[in-house]
């Protein structure tokens, strides 16, 4: 094909709309003052199976925007690094600003378009809104996203495949709004993968009610006021068969909470640390609301000193087949008189 034919061929494809990305600023304003909710929804609805790009700017939303789960209608949202999607001051919805897979429900991994994503940019909840939810479909990806001032950063609802969402989340940083009901990640769905996340300004770092999830290098950090400190939790696991690898609870009152009807799962090379003394407060590495059934291997604990009540494990009910193996801790700083962890401890202190 010579150059003349190539130019003609590409022009014909462009005229038909083939292989052409969509730039949202061709249809709406990114001035941070104009409500673009309806205009953005229209762009998504009228451009199936296309990549929708957001140049740098501020995109103001007064209500949630939905993307389709149906592979024939799905879109891929790609935000520039300084593209900000911000909730308006009159935001009232209980749903997230961006709801992936929330319209045109489907359970289809074979049709091209089933694996769609949101990549890049900043989502600003303005202190009132939730950031991103994954409402339906399967194989959704969220990558390289920064969230600020959100009530809930990421909410993965039960997926289309008997509750399985099969999502992949990586390189997502979340800063909450500091409210006592704030949550970094809330996962109801099953079989999701979370990798390399930092979470701050929330009272609950990660809340899992779905099972079969894999979490690696997830680091929630308590940075809120101390008014309700004792209810703060790094990882709140209320389901079965989750796997955590080097997950790091930083300064929450409870590092890892295991629900009454949960086995918690397997925790490899996890870390729990306190950077301040917090006199007369409670520092608990693991709290089992019922029997302790989880497996902790190569657990590292950093108590600040002995001014707080420091416990490696607290249980709501005796019994359970849980194991704590190869514990790295300053034993002199464990001052909780119950010392419940000793019943489940095997291996050696380091």
Steps between C-alpha positions, in 0.01 A plus 500: 500500500650835397475816710211642298292185547588483872384859559177433315440180695553661841281796404220263403525319833494829689192608305324181607602560863721187509795487738437860609536591866249743645614815679236620745594867472361490146158465664520668841691750713772409750486832682405372847184712501274345237309188604597243236311198640241474223743593224753241612232233528396577144859466375523156665163384368567615143854360460493124569826307484712811489772647717380822661780737594490778759761774451627692803227714654221479760180312414217586741234237575175551690395135466655160417609406149448138390687281252355187334592145599389359163821438299330628183436835670793535740743792501850555632553817706852643490580811701809714464707530814348837597147433383278541807146366530350693792172470686289815508424669832132396470584130458229282664535151350597198710668352192854560375591775256603245234306171492673249274282228347186648659286508186416232241574205728689205354693189601716454193877448482509371140377799304775756427450801724442306821826623656454875543669742739543838661860621490677804641390836628358627828156449652410767755201415719492853646460345845155352428504261203630149445765456234466197271271199513505186290136404479487217251668305227832322543871562438480875567828684558577813703859620474724798581221699664522752785195569717463792738240594766280195435260337745569159343785477252431180308186286532491165322150359505408137441592400147291348224644149533329382820654791686840468335628835373845392372628858520863612491589807705855635510693817580201677651552756779208606718463789744167494681297778659585411860143413600451219750314299233767557235642194321788470258396181319166322549489167316180295492596304188712187468824413319657844468867599502630813676864604460706796622257737672544777757202611709470788752242717681256211557384311809488168312775432251362190327162334563456155345162326498581297187738204481772372270671838485876550475663809654867582465687805634192683626588771754223679692626773737294651784518879472162606644393661826507280811136556601402145396845345482401167656267427208773552239607188308769449239352183346147388590448148361148361534515223239682176420812407308675826429878523456717793608870539423700782668194696596592774744266643765652827617386648833136383499368390839434155353734377232312197369143430606355155430120487493305262719399277208826531306816293481682817398718308258877491470725793590862477378778736608256762628604795715321693777657819637427791731691826465371667821456386861124569538498467882214294648361408156486153347740374237392160367677323217229238439146505633282195441137583576427129540742208498842563350530304172742701284859407414771765552847411374810717554308774681693815599373729778629843601352620830617853587543442875293365790281806570207352305346157560690293243359165388610271220162323504159553657223244454128514551467126555745230601590228252572514130777356286689824434880516490755775562840387376843669515409817687732799492421721801654660807353256755553747783242734348219243498318612815145373446450263797294250298792423263255306283748461216702247699229236451541522121869581470737253335852532375731759654510861614744720315 
